Amino acid sequence: MAPTSILFYKDVGHSQEGAQEVVSLFGDKGVFDGPKPVRLLERLITLANLKEDSIVLDFFSGSATTAHAVMKKNAEKAKHSRFIMVQLPEEVSDKKKDQGYKNICEIGKERIRRAGAKIKADSPLTTQHLDTGFRVLKLDSSNMKEVFYSPKETAQQDLFALVDNVKDDRTSEDLLFQVMLELGATLDSKIEESEVDGKTIFNVADGYLVACFDQEVSDEVVTAIAKMQPTYAVLRDTSLVDDATATNFEQIFKTYAPNTTTKIL
């Protein structure tokens, strides 16, 4: 749809309307300065003529008005468009910190939660299947120590201090998302968790990727992963409980999942 050269406030709202919308969501608190009105973003979305499963990307998310507008449009038009909000973690004023938000990202996340809940509360009969969930990811350095990328530069006397390739402060979820990126799984893929022998197994995209990053993984866990016959199976280099399990690892996959590609971090 060709846009007109001027967007009148009677059609798309104004800055005061945007501020009032935020206040109504946060309970009479001015947590964000200069938010765009939802009607403006709805108009831009209409001009873009979104398809059933379009993705709307906002590199300057701010208070996440764009996400609010996408969810509202989905509710009104029964669509399944998705959003990607990108925002630097800019610090907010001391007054806003006192309200519990240390940076703009925190405000945006809370607005999406509250806006989604309000959209569902306003139209409970037509929004039963409306997906207002979202996943929060932060950019960081690699999860792996330098030795993982440049083993030739590591001296022999340093090897005992580098038994594990993974940085000490990284979680299993950190490793999972790194592996998802490396192996081509989209970051919005469905992730299911299960437990075998006390260890957490992640199943991404219905068996595209299965991973376990816990320590002391036994033959039972390895066998359970192999029986799922994933496209990719990933474990940590230090995961296997003993040498016998490490020796059996390849044979277990040859027996139960010969077409699975295995990867060790």
HELIX and SHEET records of a PDB file:
HELIX    1   1 TYR A    9  VAL A   12  1                                   4    
HELIX    2   2 SER A   15  PHE A   26  1                                  12    
HELIX    3   3 VAL A   38  ALA A   48  1                                  11    
HELIX    4   4 THR A   65  LYS A   77  1                                  13    
HELIX    5   5 ASP A   94  ASP A   98  1                                   5    
HELIX    6   6 ILE A  104  ASP A  122  1                                  19    
HELIX    7   7 GLU A  146  TYR A  149  1                                   4    
HELIX    8   8 PRO A  151  GLU A  153  5                                   3    
HELIX    9   9 GLN A  156  LEU A  162  5                                   7    
HELIX   10  10 SER A  172  LEU A  183  1                                  12    
HELIX   11  11 ASP A  219  LYS A  227  1                                   9    
HELIX   12  12 ASP A  243  TYR A  256  1                                  14    
SHEET    1   A 2 ILE A  55  ASP A  58  0                                        
SHEET    2   A 2 ARG A  82  MET A  85  1                                        
SHEET    1   B 5 ILE A 191  VAL A 196  0                                        
SHEET    2   B 5 LYS A 199  VAL A 204 -1                                        
SHEET    3   B 5 LEU A 209  CYS A 212 -1                                        
SHEET    4   B 5 TYR A 232  LEU A 235  1                                        
SHEET    5   B 5 THR A 261  ILE A 264  1                                        
END                                                                             
